[in-house]
Amino acid sequence: MARMSLLSSPLLLGFDEIERLVDRFGKSASEGYPPYNIERLKASEQGVETLRITLAVAGFTRDQLEITLEDRQLCVRGRQVDEQDREYLYRGIAARQFQRTFVLADGIEVRSADIDNGLLMIDLVRHEPQKMVRTIAIGNPVKPP
């Protein structure tokens, strides 16, 4: 049985990519670690909207974090190595790995990333698409042979 969705309307042409992005988002939304915030920062003097993703990555160093962008999917990975030479009497802080993904809309660009006091901040900018109006000429009909 074929799956029907809101985007399968014959009036919405070319939106199949959005449907795939929504599916991808649904699979990654169940992740709970690390916690994060997304905030809108005040617009710059150029009027460019800036968004900031802040992830709580206490215990991770710069070398243990990796940020990649592939096909509009921003992926943040953290890898800690368990130190075998330590003898713990009690261990409440685990050496943990994570992967957190964010799907970015068209026009969103990663500007920078920085870490401070256990918070990883990734700044994004949203460029306004140019509005374009085009007139389409109607050609002559093709005559049958």
KOLTORLO-766554 format. One record per residue (C-alpha): residue in one letter; x, y, z. Coordinates in steps of 0.2 Angstrom, whole numbers, plus 5000, padded with zeros to 4 digits. Layout:
N
AXYZ
...
This chain:
145
M500050005000
A500750174995
R501050305009
M500050465007
S500650625014
L500250805014
L501550845002
S500950714989
S499650834982
P499750854963
L499751044966
L501451034976
L502750994963
G504550954967
F504250944986
D504850764988
E506450824995
I505550915009
E504650755013
R506350655014
L507050795026
V505550775037
D505750595038
R507650615042
F507150745056
G505950625063
K507250485065
S508450605074
A507250695085
S507150555098
E508950595103
G509150665120
Y510950695123
P511750815123
P510450945127
Y510351105116
N509551275113
I509251365097
E509051555098
R508851695086
L510051835089
K509752015085
A509952055067
S511552135062
E511752305054
Q511652215037
G509952145042
V510551965041
E509651855053
T510851745064
L510351585073
R511351505087
I511351325091
T512151295109
L512551115114
A513051065132
V514650975129
A515450985147
G516950865148
F517350865129
T518850955122
R518951035105
D519850885098
Q518450765104
L517150865094
E516850865076
I515550965066
T515150925048
L513950985035
E513350875021
D511850895010
R511051025022
Q511250915037
L512350985051
C513050845061
V513950865078
R514850715085
G515750695101
R516950555105
Q517750525122
V519050385125
D518850295141
E520550315151
Q521050135156
D522450185168
R521150265180
E520450165195
Y518750235200
L517950205217
Y516350275210
R515950325192
G514550435188
I515250525173
A515350405159
A516550425144
R515150455131
Q514950475113
F513550565104
Q512850625087
R511650765086
T510950815069
F510050965062
V509250985045
L509551165038
A508451255026
D509051325010
G509851485012
I510551445029
E512451445031
V513651395045
R514651555050
S515651495065
A515851375079
D516651405096
I516751315113
D516651405130
N516351345147
G515751175141
L514551255128
L514751225110
M514051375100
I513751365082
D513151525073
L512151515057
V511551655045
R510051655035
H510251745018
E508651805011
P508251734994
Q508151854979
K506351874974
M506251854955
V504751874944
R504851804927
T503651814912
I503451654903
A503151674884
I501751564877
G502351494860
N501451444845
P500651274845
V501451134836
K500451084820
P500250894817
P501150824801
